[in-house]
Structures are given as structure tokens and as C-alpha cells.
Amino acid sequence: MKKLTILKSVIVSGVLFLQACSYLDVVPDNVATIDNAFTMRSEAIKYLATCYSYLPQDGDPTRNPAYMAGDEFWLDYPTLSIDGTNWNIARGNQNVTNPYVNYWDGAMFNGIRDCNIFLENIRNPEKVRDLTQDERTTWEGEVLFLKAYYHFMLMRHYGPFPIMDVNLDVNTSIEAAKVKRQSIDEVVDYIVKVLDDAIVKLPNTVQSPVTDLGRITKPIAMGIKAKVLLYAASPLFNGNKDFANFRNVDGSLFFNQSFQIEKWQKAAQAAKEAIVACESLGIGLYKFPGTVFPLSDTTITQMSIRNAVTEKWNKETIWANPTSRAWQMQYSSMAHIDPNNSGNNSVHGTLAPTIKIIEQFYTSNGVPIEEDKTLDFSNKNQLRRGNHSERFNNIENYQTARLHFDRENRFYANVGFDGGVWFMENSPSRSDENTWTTQLRLGLFGSGISIPITTYYPKKLVNWKFAFKDGNSSHIEEYPWPILRLADLYLMYAEALNESQGPAEDVFLYLDKIRARAGLKGVKESWSQYSFNSNKPNTKDGLRLIIQRERNIEMSFEGSRYWDLKRWKLAAQELNKNITGWDRNQDKDHPELFYKELTFFQQRFVAPRDYFWPIRENNLLVNPNLVQNPGW
């Protein structure tokens, strides 16, 4: 073996020593070696799987920092039925001694190391001699992509970091192993270059959908390239004056202090190219095909929204992780909607969307609740009863808050709330008439097991085939966690195009595609007819606010908001607000007390410190060439 297999501590701390590789399949003589791993295809494919194994398990909310560090969800304290360790980040407890979600000392550098080992060996024609050239090329493309993606994960968490193009040689001196961080521009250029190298080697689709879905293809690589360039163009990375004094040990700047519009242009071009590639292969916005029993247009629209995330390998999915099966996500998101199973504790909905997220969704007119000139939401907790025409969204004749009426379909599709309808495949009426509902006040069946602290559920995350069963059990229909879907790509393109050109027609075209799926009129029409601020879509600044709101709504509960707030440099504004919800401790006879807004926590986000996470302080002691992130 010519290269040193490098532990995370070698890369970040400069301590040079050998480590057994993560290829865990033991060869006949019980010695797992790199040479054995690349003797034949049947062994090499196991090492390929090792390279994939470092993909973050984002379908598990306890391991996805976007759920545990932001403001979309809140939990009970102490937590119930969920590991809240990483929730310490949202509570302001990130630290330098033992950082939470420590990617620097964890999987990402290890993953890059194994990718480098794989690439070195698979490029050698004397290795894996029973591998066809086409398959060799495809595997190389897959691992190039994974290597780039792991670099992107490090950039998103830490900003500048040491690029690992190749593993250090076994003869590298200790001093030479004390690596330095590299500038953001260098990191981005490197990631994009590796992605470009991968794209030309990757197939358009997987060879065998039965066994290979989730493996990297050309559309996936093109979509992630667009996302990397979108981040690079965003305010956090593009001419950020907050980091004017953030310098390497040699005095060079980590962040270019000049804003470059060209970065937005590159992001727009990459996103459009990815969209064209996806659509040419039949990838499109998901539309619910209906069922054998009749459903209203309202429910069909909402199922198109829900199933775009939870329907396995649906038409909209560009990339999903088959090893992250969203079991815990659903366990922590499901409400008790079945009166006959009110005490069934096989699931425990603890992920609680916060009121400020509930307020993000548009009115039924497709504009923000604070802008609608025809619908008044100034008294959001005013009680009202659902009427017959609203029966597919609100329980007829049930009292609930004003905030729950006259909202867009994405609100009703994504959110479970007291007095709401929750249609599932096993609807007791075999239709969306007289179907499952959420009745959450004390003394009603939905409160048989303690409800989330804010009283809201992320309905969007639960597959419609979930079912409570006899014997205190349930069926959770697992699905591979979607990392990239077409609506995300449309939003990336609209954002980058607006930033580079202003309100161009393509911006509205792709925003309106998403809105149409949700049953809304286009942006221009909605704002001109219903908003106090009718000119908002006609300026770059106004349209930016619309795009950001649209993204918060369409991508709600999917782990996007936390990173978006950071790259937009809005985290200091949004993550310093109160976390609020309704009073779940009130009974069924006092809805006026239930709908009293309570403050559960005052978040504290320190800028610019909290825009990037700290490097563990011990690494800095071992390797003086590393510079800590500002504020830590």
C-alpha cells in the first residue's frame, strides 16, 4: 500500500500514524487489507459500499443537525422518546471542548480518505481485473462525486478547511502532515472541479432500478454542483465583510472580500443545466395519481405535496439515500388520529413545529398572512368553527384558531394541528369524507399520548400508508430520505437567476410551476390581486423575499431552512427570536385557554460566531497551523 491510511486526527491535528481501513469484510486469512479489497469485483464493490456508508443519515432527526440546531422544531425539555443530544445546538450549547455533530473529527474526513484509497486502486488497470471498463469508469465517477460531497459537507459546517485531494504518503513528516485550512474560493473551485470530473463518467440512470436506486447518476451530480455554486454565491460566502479579519496562519484571507455577481451567474447556469438534464430523463414534479375510491380535488392536491417527499422513488426524486429510511422521523412526527388507538404508544410525536414556522405558510390567496388585503389574521388565536365547505381541511363545527383557516394547501398538507383533517390510505370511510382528524385538547382522543410541546405535527414527513394496529403496535412505511428533489432545483434556479438578472421571466416560470402544483395562482397575479405590497415581485429585493419565503414553505421540514438561514446571513435575525406554541395543558372545554401563545425558549445565535461550528480545541493544540473559526 503506497499511501497512508489516514485517521481523522492525522488530517486535522497532524499526528501521523497508520489505521486499519474501514473495509470491514474479512478475507480468508482473517486479515483485511487494501490489496485483498481490490483483487476482484466481488471484493471491490464492498469497498465501494464503504465509500457510500459515510453519507449523513439525514432521515433521522436526531442525527440531522438541521432539525436539532435551528428553529423549525422544538422538543420537550427534558426530551421524551427521542435523543436530544444534538438539540443542545439549538439551545445555544455548542462548544469547543466536545462539539456536537463533530464532522471535523468524524465521518467526513474518514469518508474522503476511503474515497481516495478507492480511486487510487480502481484507476490501476492491474487491479480488479474482472471489472469491465464501463463499470470501472462508472465506479470512479460515483466515488469522485462522494469525495466532492463530503468536502461540501465540511464546507457547509466549517467554512474553510484543508482540501484532501490525495492521502498523505507513508513517509510524510510530522511537520508536513500539519495541514492548513484553505480559502473558501479554493475549496469551492476544488469541489466543482471534482464534480465536473465525476459528471462525465456517470450514467444518466442506474442500470438496475431494483437494486441500484440511490447510487450516483449524472443528474444527481449536476444538481449537487448547482447547490455548491448556490452556496458559494450566497451572502455568507460571497464578499462577507464579517470575516474581513479571518486569516490563515500566513496572513491570507479565508474569505474574498469582493462580492462577485459572476458567482450567482454560475449558480444559475448550473441549476438550469441540471433541470434540463433531469427533465430530459422524465424527472418532474410529483402529481398524486388518485386512488380506487373518490377524493376531492383538495385532498388530491395535498397528497401531491405530501407524497413528493414520502412516496418511495417517486417521479420528483433526483437523489434519495436508501440507507436512511426515515423510521425515526415518522415515529417522532405522527399524531394519534385513530380514536380506537388513542393510547397506542408505538409512536410518540415529539417533533414540534413552532408557531413562527406555521405563520410562514401563505393564505389561500398565495400571499403572506401579514400582506393579504382580503383576509385578516391580526387576531390569530381567535376561535372559529369549521364549516361544511372547509371539511377537507378543518373538522366541521370544531372550534380552532383563526390561524388554521383560509390557508394554502401546503399548510394543510404539511401540518397536523388541533381541529385538522389527516387523510391516510386506511381512511375509515374509504374517502376523504369523515376521515381521520386531529383533536388534541385534553380529554379528546388525540391527547391520549402527550402531544408535541407546540401542539403541531409535521404531517408532511409521515407516509400516508402509516397505520395504527392492534396490540399497541403500528406499521411505519419507511421511505428513502430525499436529499434532492426537482422542486428544490427549481427554487435554486429561481433564486440564482433573480440575484444575477433581477425579475426575469424564467424566475416566475419556475416559481409558478411549484405554486401551481399547490393550487396557487402565479406570483405576479397573486401579489397584484391580494397583497398590500403589489409591487413586491417587480424588484430584485422584493422578489428575493418572495423566493426565500417560497423556499421556506416548499422545503419546510426537510432540513433546508437551517442552512438557508445561514447562507442568506439571516440566522442572526431568525434564530434570536422566541420559540412559541399553544398551551397543550388545557382541556377540551376551554379552547380559549388552549390557544394562548406560550414562550418556551429564547434562542441565542451569536454572529458571526455561530455561522460556522468550532474545531475541537485539542486539534488546535496538536496542529498550530489550524486557525479556529471566529468567535470560538
C-alpha positions as CSV (number, residue, x, y, z in Angstrom):
1,M,0.0,0.0,0.0
2,K,1.7,3.2,-1.2
3,K,-0.5,5.7,0.6
4,L,-1.0,6.2,4.3
5,T,-4.5,5.4,5.5
6,I,-5.2,8.5,7.5
7,L,-7.3,8.9,10.6
8,K,-9.3,12.0,11.1
9,S,-6.7,13.1,13.7
10,V,-4.0,12.9,11.2
11,I,-5.7,15.3,8.8
12,V,-6.8,17.8,11.4
13,S,-4.2,17.5,14.0
14,G,-1.1,16.3,12.1
15,V,-0.5,13.2,14.2
16,L,0.9,10.7,11.8
17,F,0.1,7.0,12.3
18,L,-1.4,4.1,10.5
19,Q,-5.0,3.0,10.9
20,A,-6.8,-0.1,9.7
21,C,-9.0,0.8,6.8
22,S,-12.8,0.8,7.1
23,Y,-13.1,-2.1,4.6
24,L,-14.7,-4.4,7.1
25,D,-15.1,-7.6,5.1
26,V,-12.5,-10.1,6.3
27,V,-10.6,-12.0,3.7
28,P,-10.0,-15.8,4.1
29,D,-6.8,-15.5,6.2
30,N,-8.7,-13.1,8.5
31,V,-6.5,-10.1,7.5
32,A,-8.4,-7.2,5.9
33,T,-6.1,-5.4,3.6
34,I,-6.3,-2.9,0.7
35,D,-4.7,-5.4,-1.7
36,N,-7.4,-8.0,-0.9
37,A,-10.1,-5.4,-1.3
38,F,-9.1,-4.8,-5.0
39,T,-8.4,-8.3,-6.2
40,M,-11.7,-8.9,-7.8
41,R,-15.0,-7.2,-8.5
42,S,-16.9,-9.1,-5.7
43,E,-14.5,-7.6,-3.2
44,A,-14.1,-4.1,-4.7
45,I,-17.8,-3.5,-4.7
46,K,-17.7,-3.9,-0.9
47,Y,-15.2,-1.1,-0.7
48,L,-17.4,1.0,-3.0
49,A,-20.2,0.4,-0.4
50,T,-17.8,1.6,2.3
51,C,-17.4,4.9,0.4
52,Y,-21.2,5.3,0.3
53,S,-21.5,4.5,4.0
54,Y,-20.4,7.9,5.2
55,L,-23.4,9.7,3.7
56,P,-25.1,11.5,6.6
57,Q,-28.2,9.8,8.0
58,D,-30.4,12.9,7.4
59,G,-33.6,10.9,7.6
60,D,-33.0,10.5,11.3
61,P,-33.9,13.8,13.1
62,T,-31.6,13.0,16.0
63,R,-28.6,12.9,13.6
64,N,-29.6,15.7,11.2
65,P,-28.3,19.0,12.5
66,A,-30.9,20.9,10.5
67,Y,-33.5,19.5,12.8
68,M,-31.6,19.8,16.1
69,A,-29.9,23.2,15.6
70,G,-32.5,25.5,14.1
71,D,-36.0,26.9,14.8
72,E,-38.3,24.7,12.7
73,F,-38.8,22.2,15.5
74,W,-38.8,22.3,19.3
75,L,-38.8,19.5,21.8
76,D,-39.8,18.9,25.4
77,Y,-37.1,19.5,27.9
78,P,-36.0,17.0,29.1
79,T,-36.7,15.2,25.9
80,L,-39.3,12.4,25.6
81,S,-38.8,9.4,23.4
82,I,-36.1,11.0,21.3
83,D,-32.4,11.5,21.7
84,G,-32.0,15.3,22.2
85,T,-28.2,15.4,22.5
86,N,-27.6,17.4,19.3
87,W,-30.6,19.7,20.2
88,N,-28.1,21.4,22.5
89,I,-27.0,23.4,19.5
90,A,-30.4,25.0,19.1
91,R,-30.3,25.7,22.9
92,G,-27.1,27.6,22.5
93,N,-24.8,25.0,24.0
94,Q,-22.3,24.3,21.1
95,N,-18.8,24.3,22.4
96,V,-15.1,23.9,21.5
97,T,-14.2,21.2,24.1
98,N,-16.5,18.5,22.7
99,P,-18.5,19.9,19.8
100,Y,-21.9,18.5,18.9
101,V,-22.2,16.9,15.4
102,N,-18.4,16.9,15.1
103,Y,-17.9,16.3,11.4
104,W,-14.3,17.5,11.6
105,D,-13.2,14.7,13.8
106,G,-15.8,12.3,12.4
107,A,-17.1,10.7,9.3
108,M,-16.4,13.2,6.6
109,F,-12.6,13.1,6.6
110,N,-12.7,9.4,7.0
111,G,-15.0,9.1,4.1
112,I,-12.7,11.3,1.9
113,R,-9.8,9.1,2.9
114,D,-11.6,5.9,1.8
115,C,-12.6,7.6,-1.4
116,N,-9.0,8.4,-2.1
117,I,-7.9,4.8,-1.5
118,F,-10.7,3.6,-3.8
119,L,-9.8,6.0,-6.6
120,E,-6.1,5.2,-6.4
121,N,-6.8,1.5,-6.8
122,I,-9.7,1.5,-9.2
123,R,-7.7,3.6,-11.7
124,N,-5.0,0.9,-11.7
125,P,-5.8,-1.4,-14.6
126,E,-3.8,-4.2,-12.8
127,K,-6.4,-4.1,-10.0
128,V,-9.8,-5.7,-10.1
129,R,-9.1,-7.3,-13.5
130,D,-12.5,-8.8,-13.8
131,L,-14.2,-5.4,-13.9
132,T,-15.3,-4.1,-17.2
133,Q,-14.1,-0.7,-18.4
134,D,-17.6,0.8,-18.4
135,E,-18.2,-0.3,-14.8
136,R,-14.7,0.9,-13.8
137,T,-15.5,4.3,-15.2
138,T,-18.9,4.5,-13.5
139,W,-17.5,3.5,-10.2
140,E,-14.8,6.1,-10.5
141,G,-17.4,8.7,-11.2
142,E,-19.5,7.6,-8.2
143,V,-16.6,7.9,-5.8
144,L,-15.4,11.2,-7.2
145,F,-18.9,12.5,-6.5
146,L,-18.9,11.2,-2.9
147,K,-15.5,12.7,-2.3
148,A,-16.7,16.1,-3.5
149,Y,-19.9,15.8,-1.5
150,Y,-18.0,15.1,1.7
151,H,-15.9,18.1,1.0
152,F,-19.1,20.1,0.6
153,M,-20.4,18.9,4.0
154,L,-17.3,20.1,5.6
155,M,-17.5,23.5,3.9
156,R,-21.2,23.9,4.9
157,H,-20.3,23.2,8.6
158,Y,-16.9,24.8,9.0
159,G,-16.3,27.2,6.1
160,P,-12.6,26.9,5.1
161,F,-10.9,23.6,5.6
162,P,-7.9,21.5,4.3
163,I,-8.6,20.0,0.9
164,M,-7.8,16.3,0.8
165,D,-7.0,15.7,-2.9
166,V,-4.8,12.6,-2.0
167,N,-3.9,10.8,1.2
168,L,-0.6,11.7,2.7
169,D,2.3,9.4,1.8
170,V,3.5,7.0,4.4
171,N,6.8,8.8,4.5
172,T,5.3,12.2,5.1
173,S,7.0,14.0,8.0
174,I,5.0,15.1,11.1
175,E,5.5,18.7,10.2
176,A,4.3,18.3,6.7
177,A,1.2,16.5,8.0
178,K,0.2,19.6,10.0
179,V,-2.1,20.8,7.3
180,K,-3.6,24.3,6.9
181,R,-7.1,25.3,6.1
182,Q,-7.7,26.6,2.5
183,S,-9.8,29.6,1.4
184,I,-13.4,29.3,0.5
185,D,-12.8,30.1,-3.1
186,E,-10.1,27.4,-3.3
187,V,-12.5,24.9,-1.6
188,V,-15.4,25.7,-3.9
189,D,-13.2,25.5,-7.0
190,Y,-11.9,22.2,-6.0
191,I,-15.3,20.7,-5.2
192,V,-16.7,21.9,-8.6
193,K,-13.7,20.5,-10.4
194,V,-14.1,17.1,-8.8
195,L,-17.9,17.2,-9.6
196,D,-17.2,18.1,-13.2
197,D,-14.8,15.1,-13.4
198,A,-17.5,12.9,-12.0
199,I,-20.3,14.1,-14.3
200,V,-18.6,13.0,-17.5
201,K,-18.1,9.5,-16.0
202,L,-21.5,8.9,-14.6
203,P,-24.5,7.3,-16.3
204,N,-27.8,9.1,-16.8
205,T,-29.7,6.5,-14.8
206,V,-28.9,3.4,-12.7
207,Q,-28.5,0.2,-14.6
208,S,-30.9,-1.8,-12.4
209,P,-33.6,0.2,-10.6
210,V,-34.4,-2.8,-8.4
211,T,-31.0,-2.9,-6.8
212,D,-29.2,0.3,-7.6
213,L,-31.5,3.2,-6.8
214,G,-29.7,5.7,-4.6
215,R,-26.4,5.2,-6.5
216,I,-25.0,8.3,-8.0
217,T,-26.0,9.3,-11.5
218,K,-25.3,12.3,-13.8
219,P,-28.4,14.3,-12.7
220,I,-27.5,13.9,-9.1
221,A,-24.0,15.2,-9.6
222,M,-25.3,18.1,-11.7
223,G,-27.9,19.0,-9.1
224,I,-25.4,19.0,-6.2
225,K,-23.0,21.1,-8.3
226,A,-25.7,23.7,-8.6
227,K,-26.2,23.6,-4.9
228,V,-22.5,24.0,-4.2
229,L,-22.4,27.0,-6.5
230,L,-25.6,28.4,-4.9
231,Y,-23.9,28.3,-1.5
232,A,-20.7,29.9,-2.9
233,A,-22.8,32.8,-4.4
234,S,-24.8,33.4,-1.2
235,P,-24.0,36.2,1.2
236,L,-22.3,34.0,3.8
237,F,-19.6,33.0,1.3
238,N,-19.7,35.8,-1.3
239,G,-17.9,39.0,-0.1
240,N,-18.7,38.5,3.5
241,K,-17.3,41.6,5.4
242,D,-17.9,39.9,8.8
243,F,-14.9,37.8,8.0
244,A,-12.6,40.6,6.9
245,N,-10.1,39.7,9.7
246,F,-10.4,35.9,9.4
247,R,-7.0,34.9,8.2
248,N,-4.8,31.9,7.8
249,V,-1.5,31.5,9.6
250,D,0.3,33.1,6.7
251,G,-2.0,36.1,6.8
252,S,-4.0,35.3,3.7
253,L,-7.8,35.9,3.8
254,F,-10.1,32.9,4.0
255,F,-13.0,34.9,2.5
256,N,-12.7,37.0,-0.6
257,Q,-13.9,40.5,0.4
258,S,-15.3,41.4,-3.0
259,F,-18.8,40.5,-3.9
260,Q,-18.9,38.7,-7.3
261,I,-22.1,38.7,-9.3
262,E,-20.4,36.1,-11.5
263,K,-20.9,33.5,-8.7
264,W,-24.7,33.9,-9.0
265,Q,-24.4,33.6,-12.8
266,K,-22.5,30.3,-12.5
267,A,-25.1,29.0,-10.0
268,A,-28.0,29.9,-12.3
269,Q,-26.3,28.3,-15.3
270,A,-25.5,25.1,-13.3
271,A,-29.1,24.9,-12.0
272,K,-30.6,25.3,-15.4
273,E,-28.4,22.7,-16.9
274,A,-29.3,20.3,-14.1
275,I,-33.0,21.0,-14.7
276,V,-32.7,20.3,-18.4
277,A,-30.9,17.1,-17.7
278,C,-33.4,15.9,-15.2
279,E,-36.5,16.7,-17.3
280,S,-35.0,15.0,-20.3
281,L,-34.9,11.8,-18.3
282,G,-38.5,12.1,-17.2
283,I,-38.0,13.6,-13.8
284,G,-40.8,16.0,-13.0
285,L,-42.9,17.5,-10.2
286,Y,-44.9,14.7,-8.5
287,K,-48.6,14.5,-9.0
288,F,-50.8,12.2,-6.9
289,P,-52.4,9.6,-9.3
290,G,-55.5,9.2,-7.1
291,T,-57.0,6.1,-5.5
292,V,-59.6,3.5,-6.2
293,F,-62.1,5.5,-4.1
294,P,-63.2,9.1,-4.8
295,L,-61.3,12.0,-3.4
296,S,-61.9,15.7,-3.5
297,D,-59.6,18.0,-5.6
298,T,-58.4,19.5,-2.4
299,T,-57.1,16.2,-1.0
300,I,-55.6,15.2,-4.3
301,T,-53.6,18.4,-4.4
302,Q,-52.5,17.9,-0.8
303,M,-51.4,14.4,-1.5
304,S,-49.3,15.6,-4.4
305,I,-47.5,17.8,-1.9
306,R,-47.1,15.1,0.8
307,N,-46.1,12.3,-1.4
308,A,-43.5,14.3,-3.2
309,V,-41.4,13.6,-0.1
310,T,-42.6,10.3,1.3
311,E,-43.5,8.3,-1.8
312,K,-40.6,5.9,-2.5
313,W,-38.6,6.8,-5.6
314,N,-41.3,9.0,-7.0
315,K,-41.0,11.0,-10.2
316,E,-39.7,14.1,-8.4
317,T,-36.9,12.4,-6.6
318,I,-33.4,13.2,-8.0
319,W,-31.5,11.6,-5.2
320,A,-32.5,9.7,-2.1
321,N,-30.5,7.8,0.5
322,P,-31.7,4.2,0.7
323,T,-29.8,3.5,3.9
324,S,-31.6,6.4,5.7
325,R,-35.1,5.1,5.9
326,A,-37.0,7.8,7.8
327,W,-38.3,5.4,10.5
328,Q,-37.3,7.7,13.5
329,M,-38.6,10.7,11.5
330,Q,-42.0,9.2,11.3
331,Y,-42.0,7.8,14.8
332,S,-41.4,11.3,16.1
333,S,-43.9,13.1,13.7
334,M,-47.1,11.0,13.8
335,A,-50.2,12.2,15.6
336,H,-52.8,10.0,17.2
337,I,-55.6,10.3,14.7
338,D,-57.4,7.0,15.3
339,P,-60.0,7.2,18.2
340,N,-59.6,3.4,18.7
341,N,-55.9,3.8,19.3
342,S,-55.7,6.9,21.4
343,G,-53.4,5.2,23.9
344,N,-51.2,3.4,21.4
345,N,-47.7,4.3,22.4
346,S,-45.9,2.6,19.4
347,V,-45.2,6.1,18.1
348,H,-44.5,9.3,20.0
349,G,-44.9,12.5,18.1
350,T,-42.3,14.8,19.7
351,L,-41.1,16.9,16.8
352,A,-43.0,20.2,17.2
353,P,-43.1,22.8,14.5
354,T,-43.0,26.3,16.0
355,I,-45.7,28.9,15.6
356,K,-43.4,31.2,13.5
357,I,-43.0,28.3,11.0
358,I,-46.8,27.9,11.0
359,E,-47.1,31.6,10.2
360,Q,-44.7,31.2,7.2
361,F,-47.3,29.4,5.1
362,Y,-49.4,31.6,2.7
363,T,-53.1,32.4,2.9
364,S,-55.4,30.6,0.5
365,N,-54.7,33.6,-1.8
366,G,-51.0,32.6,-2.1
367,V,-49.5,35.6,-0.3
368,P,-48.1,36.0,3.3
369,I,-50.7,36.3,6.1
370,E,-49.3,39.7,7.0
371,E,-49.8,41.0,3.4
372,D,-53.2,39.7,2.5
373,K,-55.6,42.6,2.0
374,T,-58.7,40.4,1.9
375,L,-58.1,38.1,4.8
376,D,-57.4,39.3,8.3
377,F,-55.0,37.3,10.5
378,S,-54.3,40.0,13.1
379,N,-56.0,38.0,15.8
380,K,-54.5,34.6,15.0
381,N,-55.9,32.8,18.1
382,Q,-59.5,34.0,17.7
383,L,-61.8,31.0,17.8
384,R,-63.8,29.8,14.8
385,R,-65.7,26.7,13.8
386,G,-65.1,24.8,10.6
387,N,-67.9,24.9,8.1
388,H,-69.1,22.3,5.6
389,S,-67.1,23.8,2.7
390,E,-63.9,23.6,4.7
391,R,-64.4,19.9,5.7
392,F,-61.4,18.6,3.8
393,N,-59.1,20.9,5.8
394,N,-60.9,21.6,9.1
395,I,-63.2,19.5,11.2
396,E,-66.7,20.6,10.6
397,N,-68.2,22.5,13.6
398,Y,-65.0,22.1,15.7
399,Q,-63.5,25.2,17.3
400,T,-59.9,26.0,16.5
401,A,-57.8,29.1,16.0
402,R,-58.1,31.7,13.2
403,L,-54.5,30.8,12.2
404,H,-55.8,27.4,10.9
405,F,-58.4,28.7,8.4
406,D,-58.0,30.2,4.9
407,R,-54.5,28.8,4.5
408,E,-52.9,27.4,1.3
409,N,-52.8,23.7,0.5
410,R,-49.2,23.3,1.6
411,F,-50.2,24.3,5.2
412,Y,-52.9,21.6,5.3
413,A,-50.6,19.0,3.6
414,N,-47.6,19.6,5.8
415,V,-49.0,20.4,9.2
416,G,-51.1,18.5,11.7
417,F,-53.0,20.8,14.1
418,D,-55.8,20.7,16.6
419,G,-59.1,20.6,14.6
420,G,-57.4,19.5,11.4
421,V,-58.0,16.7,8.9
422,W,-55.4,14.0,8.4
423,F,-56.2,11.8,5.4
424,M,-54.4,8.4,5.2
425,E,-54.7,5.4,2.9
426,N,-56.6,3.5,5.5
427,S,-59.3,6.2,5.9
428,P,-62.2,4.6,7.8
429,S,-64.7,6.0,5.3
430,R,-62.7,4.9,2.2
431,S,-62.7,8.5,1.1
432,D,-61.7,11.9,2.4
433,E,-65.2,12.5,3.8
434,N,-65.5,11.7,7.6
435,T,-61.8,10.6,7.7
436,W,-59.1,10.8,10.3
437,T,-58.7,14.0,12.3
438,T,-56.5,15.6,15.0
439,Q,-58.4,16.5,18.2
440,L,-55.6,17.4,20.6
441,R,-57.1,19.2,23.6
442,L,-57.0,17.3,26.9
443,G,-59.9,14.9,27.2
444,L,-60.1,14.3,23.4
445,F,-58.7,11.1,21.7
446,G,-55.7,12.9,20.1
447,S,-54.2,13.6,23.6
448,G,-54.1,10.0,24.7
449,I,-50.4,10.2,24.4
450,S,-48.7,13.5,25.3
451,I,-48.7,15.8,22.2
452,P,-45.8,17.9,20.9
453,I,-44.9,20.9,23.0
454,T,-46.2,23.5,20.5
455,T,-49.3,21.3,19.6
456,Y,-48.3,21.0,16.0
457,Y,-47.1,17.9,14.0
458,P,-45.0,17.8,10.8
459,K,-47.6,15.7,8.8
460,K,-45.5,16.1,5.7
461,L,-42.9,13.6,7.0
462,V,-45.3,10.7,7.6
463,N,-46.0,8.3,4.7
464,W,-49.8,8.1,4.0
465,K,-49.5,4.3,4.5
466,F,-48.8,4.6,8.2
467,A,-51.3,2.7,10.2
468,F,-52.0,2.0,13.9
469,K,-52.5,-1.7,14.6
470,D,-53.9,-3.8,17.4
471,G,-51.7,-4.9,20.2
472,N,-50.2,-1.4,20.8
473,S,-48.3,-1.5,17.5
474,S,-48.2,0.3,14.2
475,H,-47.0,0.0,10.7
476,I,-44.4,2.6,9.6
477,E,-44.0,2.7,5.8
478,E,-40.3,3.5,5.5
479,Y,-39.0,5.5,2.6
480,P,-35.5,6.5,1.5
481,W,-34.8,10.1,2.7
482,P,-34.9,12.5,-0.3
483,I,-31.6,14.5,-0.4
484,L,-32.5,16.4,-3.7
485,R,-35.8,16.7,-5.5
486,L,-36.8,18.7,-8.5
487,A,-38.7,21.5,-6.7
488,D,-35.5,22.2,-4.8
489,L,-33.7,22.6,-8.1
490,Y,-36.4,24.9,-9.4
491,L,-36.1,27.1,-6.4
492,M,-32.3,27.2,-6.6
493,Y,-32.5,28.3,-10.3
494,A,-35.1,31.0,-9.5
495,E,-33.0,32.4,-6.6
496,A,-29.7,32.4,-8.6
497,L,-31.4,33.9,-11.7
498,N,-33.0,36.7,-9.7
499,E,-29.8,37.6,-7.9
500,S,-27.9,37.7,-11.3
501,Q,-30.5,39.3,-13.5
502,G,-33.4,40.5,-11.4
503,P,-37.1,39.6,-12.0
504,A,-36.5,37.7,-15.3
505,E,-39.4,35.7,-16.8
506,D,-37.7,32.4,-16.0
507,V,-37.8,33.2,-12.3
508,F,-41.6,33.4,-12.4
509,L,-41.9,30.4,-14.7
510,Y,-40.2,28.1,-12.2
511,L,-41.7,29.6,-9.1
512,D,-45.1,29.3,-10.6
513,K,-44.6,25.6,-11.6
514,I,-44.3,24.9,-7.8
515,R,-47.2,27.1,-6.9
516,A,-49.4,25.6,-9.5
517,R,-48.8,22.1,-8.0
518,A,-50.0,23.6,-4.7
519,G,-53.2,25.0,-6.3
520,L,-52.0,28.6,-6.2
521,K,-52.0,31.4,-8.8
522,G,-48.7,32.7,-10.1
523,V,-46.6,35.2,-8.2
524,K,-47.4,38.2,-10.2
525,E,-51.2,37.5,-10.3
526,S,-51.4,36.7,-6.5
527,W,-49.5,39.8,-5.4
528,S,-51.3,42.1,-7.8
529,Q,-54.7,40.9,-6.6
530,Y,-54.3,40.1,-3.0
531,S,-51.2,41.8,-1.5
532,F,-50.9,45.2,0.1
533,N,-47.5,45.2,-1.5
534,S,-48.5,44.6,-5.1
535,N,-45.1,45.9,-6.5
536,K,-43.1,43.4,-4.5
537,P,-42.4,40.9,-7.3
538,N,-41.2,43.7,-9.6
539,T,-37.9,44.4,-7.9
540,K,-34.9,42.2,-7.2
541,D,-35.1,42.9,-3.4
542,G,-38.8,42.3,-3.3
543,L,-38.6,39.1,-5.4
544,R,-35.7,37.9,-3.2
545,L,-38.1,38.0,-0.2
546,I,-40.7,36.1,-2.1
547,I,-38.3,33.4,-3.2
548,Q,-37.0,33.0,0.3
549,R,-40.5,32.7,1.7
550,E,-41.4,30.3,-1.1
551,R,-38.4,28.1,-0.3
552,N,-39.2,28.1,3.4
553,I,-42.7,26.8,2.6
554,E,-42.0,24.3,-0.2
555,M,-38.9,22.8,1.6
556,S,-40.4,23.1,5.1
557,F,-39.5,20.3,7.5
558,E,-37.0,18.8,5.0
559,G,-33.8,20.2,6.7
560,S,-33.4,23.1,4.3
561,R,-34.3,26.1,6.4
562,Y,-31.4,26.0,8.9
563,W,-28.8,26.0,6.2
564,D,-30.7,28.6,4.1
565,L,-30.9,31.0,7.0
566,K,-27.1,30.7,7.4
567,R,-26.1,31.1,3.8
568,W,-28.6,34.1,3.5
569,K,-27.0,35.6,6.6
570,L,-30.4,35.7,8.2
571,A,-29.7,33.3,11.0
572,A,-28.8,36.1,13.5
573,Q,-32.2,37.6,12.8
574,E,-34.3,34.5,12.9
575,L,-32.5,32.4,15.5
576,N,-32.6,35.1,18.1
577,K,-36.4,35.0,18.4
578,N,-38.7,33.3,20.9
579,I,-39.8,29.8,20.4
580,T,-43.6,29.7,20.9
581,G,-46.6,27.4,20.8
582,W,-50.0,26.9,22.2
583,D,-50.9,25.7,25.7
584,R,-51.3,21.9,25.4
585,N,-52.3,21.5,29.0
586,Q,-55.8,22.9,28.6
587,D,-58.8,20.7,28.3
588,K,-61.4,20.2,25.6
589,D,-63.9,22.6,27.2
590,H,-61.6,25.6,27.2
591,P,-60.2,26.2,23.7
592,E,-59.8,29.9,24.6
593,L,-57.1,28.8,27.1
594,F,-55.6,26.2,24.8
595,Y,-55.0,28.9,22.2
596,K,-52.9,31.1,24.5
597,E,-49.5,31.6,23.0
598,L,-46.7,30.5,25.3
599,T,-42.9,31.2,25.1
600,F,-40.8,28.1,25.6
601,F,-37.4,29.4,24.9
602,Q,-35.4,32.4,23.9
603,Q,-32.9,31.3,21.3
604,R,-29.5,32.9,21.2
605,F,-27.4,33.0,18.0
606,V,-24.1,34.9,18.2
607,A,-23.0,36.4,14.9
608,P,-20.6,35.9,13.2
609,R,-19.5,33.1,15.6
610,D,-22.4,30.7,15.1
611,Y,-22.4,30.8,11.3
612,F,-19.7,28.1,11.4
613,W,-19.1,25.5,14.0
614,P,-15.9,25.2,16.1
615,I,-13.0,23.0,15.5
616,R,-12.3,21.0,18.7
617,E,-9.7,22.9,20.7
618,N,-7.5,19.9,21.2
619,N,-6.9,19.8,17.4
620,L,-5.5,23.4,17.6
621,L,-3.1,22.4,20.3
622,V,-1.7,19.5,18.3
623,N,-1.7,21.4,15.0
624,P,-0.7,25.1,15.3
625,N,-1.3,25.5,11.5
626,L,-5.0,25.3,12.1
627,V,-6.9,28.5,12.8
628,Q,-10.1,28.5,14.8
629,N,-13.3,29.8,13.4
630,P,-14.1,33.4,14.6
631,G,-15.7,33.8,18.0
632,W,-14.7,30.4,19.2
